[in-house]
C-alpha cells in the first residue's frame, strides 16, 4: 500500500518555492497524481466481481426454486386429490 507522501510526490521534482502560484500548481498536480494512482489500483475489484457473481447465482437459485415449488405443490395437490 502506498503512503500519502509517495502518492503525492510530483515525479520527484521539487516545487518551485517563492510564489503562491507555483504552490497552487504543485497542489493541483499532487491531487491529480493521487487521484490517478488511486484509479489505477485494482485492490477492491476482485471483491466486487465476487459479489456480482454471488448475486447472479442467488437470482438463478430463486428463479429455479420457484419452478420447483410449483411442481412440488402440483404433486402434493395430486396426492391429496387421490386420497
Buried (B, 14 or more C-beta within 10 A) or exposed (E): EEEEEEBBBBEEEEBEEEEEEEEEBBEEBBEEBBEEEEEEEEEEEEEEEEEEEEEEEEEEEEEEEEEEEEEEEEEEEEEEEEE
